[in-house]
């Protein structure tokens, strides 16, 4: 077990999700540290995840976990991809991004998409990156009240991620798949 680690994120939704998924592998997930924001300028999710994990490890000296997630929509030629969080602009909210996505897909039948998450881990002895993928489709309207980000419009097995309970989402989600792969690597 890793006694203490840091998630290289200031997003409380993401930190909570990762903390739950790492239970039993990390003793304490430290969340009260401060570091400079990391510029995510890599061309890939894995590159951005590693930038974050490496920067936070350098700043804190603690094992660090960084992640980056992208939504890749077939009808949009893979967009927004690595720009998922800033899809509607540099200061876009979850709501702004979802609204833009629904507008761009309005009237389109091809709504196939996939979420991809890359998770990087850095400590004094190793650096590694794992990935998780969830295939689904973009719904035509927002559905559900749970989750965050694109969850209200990303549909899998007939339900959006927002309509799923926490247990079901953690069984299926792209981030959960990546964290399960990380758990295997760290075991």
ABEGO torsion letter per residue (X at the ends): XBABBBBBBABAAAAAAAAAAABGABABBBAABBBBBBBBABABAAAAAAAAAAAAAAAAGBBBBBBBBBBBBAAAGGOAEAAAAAAAEAABBAAAAAAAAAAAABGBABABBBBBBBBBBBBAABBBBBBBBBBBBBBABBBEABEBEAAAABBBGGBBAAABBAAAAAAABAAAAAAAAAAAAAX
